[in-house]
Amino acid sequence: GAFEAIVLGDKTNLDPELKMRYQMAGIIHILAISGLHISLLGMGLYNLLKKIGLGIWSAGLLALVIMLQYGMMTGGTVSTMRAVCMFLLSVGAKIAGRIYDMPTGMAAAAILILMENPAYLLDGGFLLSFGSVIGIGCVWPLVQEGMDVLNRKKRSEVNEKGKIRDKLLMSFLASGVVQLTTLPIVLWFYGEVSVMGIFLNLLVLPTVGIVLGSGTAGALLGLVTVRGAFLAVVPGRIILRGYEFLTVLLGRLSFCTWIGGKPEVWQIVGYYLLLAAAVWMYRAGVMKSENGKIFAWKIRAVYAGMVCFAILLISYRPHENFRIACLDVGQGDSELILTDSAAVLIDAGEQSAANDILADLQKYGVTKLDWIIGTHPHADHIGGFPKILDYAAAYDDLTIENVMVPALPDDMVPTTRTYENFLDGVEKNGLSLTQAVSTTIDLGSASLEIIPSPGEDYSSLNDYSICTYLTCGSTGFFFTGDASKPEENDLLSSGTLDHVHPDVLKVGHHGSRESSSDNFLQALCPSYAVISCGYDNSYGHPAQAVLDRLTEAGAAVYRTDQAGDITITR
């Protein structure tokens, strides 16, 4: 799986858990075809063709054609095409006898890609790819120049050990510069940053070329001899095993990953202004320095202080007392409740939604879920929980305290693989299931009333859904799971909902015509209604009849299939 991803860009057989480990360790970039791959293969091919006797023109043109086809074969992602464009310009410059410089190549590649599709400007892959190039091609040379000034006097005194130490230091600083340059982009799209990635990349970057070369040789030899191909990939497999061991080892460290959450736009602008100012001061100091005095402790302190302040600015999160995020999980349900002292996740959509939910938790800076509530054991509500539970059991950056499920008759307890995986995940975290009973959970700035299903002989699991009434001050929110008319009628007739008058209703069963009856809506009288459903789903949710009933009840309707994530703050 990892071999295919590194050599061919094919992640079909890549183990999701291994991908998560690479991401947390900060080396996920080696699994995407990028400048590292193109430069190693492309320049290696170009130099090989020259050594076997081809001239600059013929070697360059042949290398260009092959690498262009390689880029298209590996999927033609933004990062791949950026790398291919820059490689084409680099070799083209050699053929034409011109000088190639990275900033110009980067700018030309960006223009070509954006001409094809301007929307790439908002794409995470585009921003990360070009952000990394800016870091290594524009910012790092300035830092390197300053280091050269510092070492000018000492260069004659440095022994072999000192040279090795300096190389390691320079590699560490180069990795750190790229991390600083791309930090806001990573936080914006992923909400987390690998702290240990700076150190691990010191080992990975020099050795990934062996993996790439080994895999490429194996693929080519496989056309002739299987035994030769097997032998060729042995070095790459050994190194990949080493990567996997290191990612597992680092994943056990509580400080391996920093979950910073998603920054605001003003924080990103301020961060880059501070970083630019720090680099400008650094550059100005280098130009005016003599004999390495640029690195006097006063200037070092100012420069380091500005960088630290920029990091503090991008990591600042205003204190919020209350937030609800109705997550867009397709044809499923998932709601995240955040208060000043607690976090609750109600449902987790289908299995395919788990990664998106984990990304949302990281975006909001959630490291602990006080409760996860599975309203009822259908796959579109609990399908994502097994992976979230497995993640919490394996890594220290997410903790789950309690798990709540509905009380079900013995003959209604499911035996599906999804439910079994859910139970396994609960066990891995050392937790036990809490069956829903009428109670109120204190969430600090809000309270969550648990309203279990009043019936015991429903024919559908939907009607055993746990309902919850969240109140924050005078504002109320009612979550209904997949409750349909039988449960709604029993809740009304039992008087359970006499005190429930929500401002916002999470509509039951994705807006199915079998839910949200007239009597139910008249009793609750919500001002707003949120429907969680998938775009163009095969069930026809939400039903037009339900939309009409909500309109008649005076509720403004918001839908995740149209608006994506729906966030409510107070």
N, C-alpha and C positions, 0 to 999 in steps of 0.2 A: 504494500500500500504506500509506504513512504517513498520507496524507490520510484514507483510510477509517478507520484506527485512531483518529485524532484527532477526527474529526467523528462517526463512527458507532460507534466501539469495536470495529470488525470487523478482526481481525488475520489473516484468512484469507490475504490476498494480501501480507502483510508479509514482506519478505525476512528470513530468520532472521539473516543476517549484519548487516543494518541494525539489527535489534532488539538484537543483541549490542553493536553500537557505541553505541547509545543507552544501553544499560545501563552500559557501562564509562564513558561520559562523564557519567553521573549525571542524564540527562534522560529516562529511561525512563518517568517518571511522566506525561509529556505524551501518551503513547500510550494511557493508560487514562482512561476517562471518570471525572472526579473533581470535587471542589469547584471547581477552576479553570474547567472547562468549564461546569458548571451555573451558577456565579455569573455568568460572562460572558454566556452565552446567556439564562439566566433573568432576570437583572436587566436585561439589554439589552432583552429582550422586554417586560418589565414597564414600563420607562421609555418604550419606544416606544408601547405601547398607551395610556399616560397622555397622551403628547404628541399623539396623534391624536384625543383627546377623551374617552376612556373614563375613568370615575371610578375611585377606589381599589378599590372592591369588584369591579366588573366586570373591570378590568385585572388585579387580583390573582387572582381566581378563574380567569380564562382562562389566565393565565401558569402557575398551579398545575397545571391540567389538562394543558396542553401539555408542561410539564417532567416531569410524572409519566409521561406516555406516552413522552417522549423517553428517560427513564431505563429504562423497560421495553424499549423498542425497541433500546437499545444493549447489552442483555444482562442488566441488573439485577444487576451484580456488587456486592460488598459496598461498595466505595468509591463506586460510583455511587449506591446506595441511601442511603448515609450523606449524600452531598451533596444528594440530592433531599429527604431528610427535613429537613435543616437549612434548605434553601431554602424548603420548605413552611412551616416554623416562622417563618422570617424574614418571608416575605410575609404569613403569617397574622397576625403581630404588627402589621404595617402596617395590615392590614385592620381589625383590632380596636382599633387606636389604642394598642397596648401597646409597651413598649420591649423590643427583642430583644437578648440578649447571647449571645455565642458559646459560652461554657462550658455554659450551660443548654441551648442548642440541641444541642450535642454530646452531653450526657448523655441528653437525651430521645431523640436518634437512636440512641444505643447501646442504650438500653433496648428500643426498638421492634425493632431488628434482632435482639437477643439473645432477645427473646420469640419471634421466628419460629424461630430455631435457635440454642440456646446454644453449639453447637459452633463457631460463628463466633469465639468468644473465643480459640480456638487457631489461627485462620486468619491467614496472613501479611498478606493484603490488609486485613483488619479492623484488625489491630494497627498496620500502617503508616499506614493512612488516619487513624485516630483519634490515633495518635502525632504525625502531622504537624499535626493540628488543635490538639492540646495544646501543641505547640511554638510555633505561630504565634498561638494564641488565649490561652494562659495564661502561657507563659514569656516570650515576646517582649515583651508589654506591660511587664513588670517591667524588662527590659533597656532598653527604649525610654524608660521613665520616668527611669531613671538617666542616660541620655544627655541627656535634656532638662534635668535638674538640672545636669549638667556644662556644657551650652551656654548656660545661662541668662544668665550674665554676658557671654558672648562674642557673644550673638545680635545685638546692635546693631552689632557691629564686622564682621560677616561680609558680604563682598561676593558678587556673583553666582557667581564661581568657587568661593568657599567653600561656597555653598549647594549647588552641584552636587556638590562633593566630599562634603559631609555626606550628601546623598541616596544617593550611591553607597556610602558607609560604612554607612549604615543598612540598605540593601538587602543588603550583604554580611553584616552581622551577623544580619539576619533569616534569611538562607539558612543561616548557620552554626548558629543556634539550632535550626532544624528538623533539621539534620544531627545535632547533638548529642543531640537528644531521641529521634531514631529510630535512632541508631547501634547499640544492642544488638539491636534488632529486625532491622535489615538484616543484621548479622553472623550472627544466629541462623538466618535463612532462606537467606541467599546466601553468607555467608562472605567477602564482599568489599565494599569501599566505594569509591566514586569520589571521589578527592581533588580533582580538578579540577571536579567538579560544582558546588561552591560558587561558583566563578567563572563557569562557563558559564551557570548559571541566572540570573546577572545580566543576560545578554543574551537568554536564551530566554523567561523569564517575561513581560517586557514585550512581546514580539513574537508569542507564541503566540496571543494574542487575534486578531491579524491573520490568522493561518493558519486559526483556527477560524471567524472571520467570513467569510473568503474561501471556505472550503469549504462553509459553510452557504449562502452566497449562490449559489454555483455549483450546489449541489444543488437549490435552489428555482428558479433561473432555468432549469435544465435541463428543467423541466416545460413551459417556454414556448418557449425558444430555445436551441439548442445553442451558437450563436456567442456569445451573451451569457454562457452558463455558462462557456465556455472563457476568455473575457476576465476573468470574475470570479475564477477560480482562479489567474490568473497571479501576483498578489502572494504568495499562499500557496505556490505552487510555488517561487518565487524564494527565499523565506525557508527552505523545507525543504531546498533545495539548499545554502543556507548552513549549516544545521544539519549536514547530511551531511558537508560539507567540514570543519567544525570537529571533528566526532567522529572523522574519519579522522586529522586533524592531531594531536588530543590522544591518540588511541590509540597513536601512535608514541612517546609519552613514557613512559619506564620508571616514572615516579612517578604516572602518571595514575590507577592503581587500586591500592589497598592491600588485599592479601589477608590478612585477619586471622584467618580460620578461625572456627569456631563456638565461642562462649564457653560456659562452664558457667553453671548457674542462679545459683550464689552470686556469680559475677562480675557478672551482670546486676543482681541485687539491690543489691550493693555500689555499682555504678555509679550507679544511680538514687538511692540514699541520699546519696552524695556530691554528686550534681548538685542534689538537693533542698536539701541543707545549704548549698551554694554560693549557690543562688538565695535561700534564706531570709536568709543573711548579707547578700547584696546588697540585698534588700528592707529589712532592718532598718537597714542603713547609709544607704539613701536616705531613710528616714523620719526619721533622726536628723541628717541632714546639714544644713549651712547653707552657702549660697553655693557649692555645687558641690564642697565639700571631701570628699565621699564618695569621689571618685576620687583621693585622695591615694595616693602610690605604694605605701604599705604595704598599704592595703586592696586596691588593684589587684593587688598581688603575691599576697596571700592568696587572692583570688578566682580568679585565673588559675592559681595553684598547685593549688587544689582541682579545677578542671576538668581540668588536665593529669594529675593523679593519677588521676582517674576514667577518663580515656582509657587511661592505662598499666594500670590494673586490668583493664579490659575487653579489652585486647590481650594480656595475659599468657597464655602457654601453657606449662603444665608440660612439662618435657622428657620425652619418651617414647622408650624404647629400642626398642619393638616394638609393632606393631599390624597386624592383617589385617582388612580389610573386604571381606566377600563381598557385593557390591552387588546390590541388587534391580533388575535390568534386564529384568524380564519373562521371556519365553521365550528366554533367552540366558545368557551367562556373562560375568562380569567380577569380578576380584579385585584389590584394591589392597593392596600390601605396603609398610609404612612401617617403617623402622628408624631408628637414631640418625643415620645419615648417607646414607641412600639411599631411593629410592621406585621401586617397580616396579608397572606395571599389566599384568596378564595378561588379555587379551581385553577387548572393549568392547561386547558385546551387539549388538543391531540398531542401524540408523542412528538410530532414534527415541530410543535411550538416550543419545546423545551429550551432549545438554544436561544430563541428570541426572548423568552422570559428571563433566562439567566442574564442575557445582555441588558434587559431592562432593569433587573436588580442592580447590576453593576452601574448602569447609567444613573440610577437614583442613589447610588452609594450605600445600598443595603447589604450589610454583612450578617444580619441576624433576622430571622423570621420567627416572631414569637408564636405565631399560629399559622399552619396551613390547613385549610378547610376544604375537603372534598364534598361538595354539596350532595352528590350521589355518584355511584360508581359506574358511570358511563365513560367510554373512552374519550369523548370530546370534552370531558370535564376533568378527568384525572389522568389522562394519557401522558401529560408532560411531567407529572409528579415523580415517576420512577427515576428519570434522568436527573431531575433537580435534587432528589434525595441522594442518589448515587454521588452527585457532585459534592454535596454537603458532607457526605461520609468520607470522601477522598481528600478534600482540600479544606484548609483552615479559614479561607476567606468567606465562608458561608456556614452559618450555624442555624439549625432548625430546633426549636424548643418543644413544640407540641403539634400533634396531628389530630384533627377532628373529622369524624365520618358520621353518617346517619345510623341510627339503630334500625336494623333490618330484620324481618322475620327470617328464620333459618332457610326457608325455601326460596328466598329472594337474594341470598348472598351469592354474588357472581363467582364463577370459576374461570373467568377469562384470563388469558395470559397477561393482559394489561393490569388487572386487579392483583394477580399473583406477583407481578413485578413491583407494584405499588407496596404490597405487604413486605416484600423482600427489602425494599428501600427503607421502609420504616424500621425494620429490624437492624439493618446495617448502621443506622444512626443511634441504636440503643434506645429507641422510643417505643411506646405502646400506643395503641389507638384509643382515643377518647371519644366515646359515643355521645352524640349530641343530646343534651337535656336543656330544659328551660333555665337559662342563667344569663348573667351579664358579665362581660369581660372588660376590665378597666384598661383602657389604652392611653391613659394619661390625659391628653387634651380632648379625648373622645371616649365614648363607651360603645361596646358592641353587644347587642342583645341577641342571644341565640334562640331561634324559634324553630324547634324541631317539628317535623310533620305530625299532625294530630292523629292520623289514621294508622291502621295496622293491617289492612287487607286490600291494599291497592293492587291493581293488576300491572301497573307500570312502575319501574324504578324511578321515573321522573317525579312521581307524586310522593316519594320519600325524601325529596330534596330538603336540605337544611335552608331555612330562610334566616336572614340576619338583618337587624335594624340598627344602623349606625347613627349615633347622634353626636354632634359637635356643637355645643352651645344650643341655639334654637333651630339648627339646621339638621334635617334628617335624611337618611339614605336607606332605601330598602332593596335588598338583594334577594332574588327569588329562585336562583338555580334554574331548574327546568320544571318548576311547579306548573301544573296545568289545572284545568277547571275543577277536577275532584278535590285536589288539595286546597285550592283557593276557596272553594265552597266550605270545606271543613274548617279552615282557618277563620272564615267569616262567621260561621254558625257557632263556633266555640267561644267567640268573643276575644280570641287571642289578639286580633288586630285592632281592637277598639281604640287603643292609644297610639296606633301607628299612623302617622300622617306625614309621609315623607315629602321633601321637596323634590327629590330625585328617585325615580324608580328604575331599577335594572330589570327590564322586561323579561318575563319568564320564557324559557324554551325558544330563545332566538326569534321571538315574534311569531311563533306558531299560532295558527288559528284556534288551537285547542287551549290556549292560555289567554290571560288578560281579558277575562269576561267583563261585561258592562258593570255588573254588581261589584266586582273586585276593584275596578278602576274608580267607580263612584265612591266607594268606601275610603280608598286611599287618597284620591284627589291629588295626584302629583303634578308639579309644575313642569317637570322635565322627565323625559324617558330616554333611557339608553338601551339600544338593541345591539347585542353582540352576534354577528353572523358573518359568513364568508361571502365574498363577492361572487355574484352569479352562481350561487349554490344550487344544487339539484333539488333541494327541498322546497324551494320557492319562498324561503324566509327572507324578510318578514312578510306575512300574509297581508294583503291589502285590507282585509277586514279588520285586522288588528291595528293597522295604521289609522284607519278611519275611526276606530273606537278611541284610540289615544287622542286624536284630534278633537273628537267630540268631548272628551274629558278635559280638554284645555291644556294638554301636555305638549310641549315642544319636543320633537323627536330628534335624537342624534344616533347615528349608526356607525359602527366600526368599519363596515364594508365600504363606506363612503368617506369617512373622516380619518380612518386609521385609529391610533390610540386617542382616547378621549380622557382628558385630564381635568380634574375638578380641584380647585384650591380654595382655601378660605382664610 
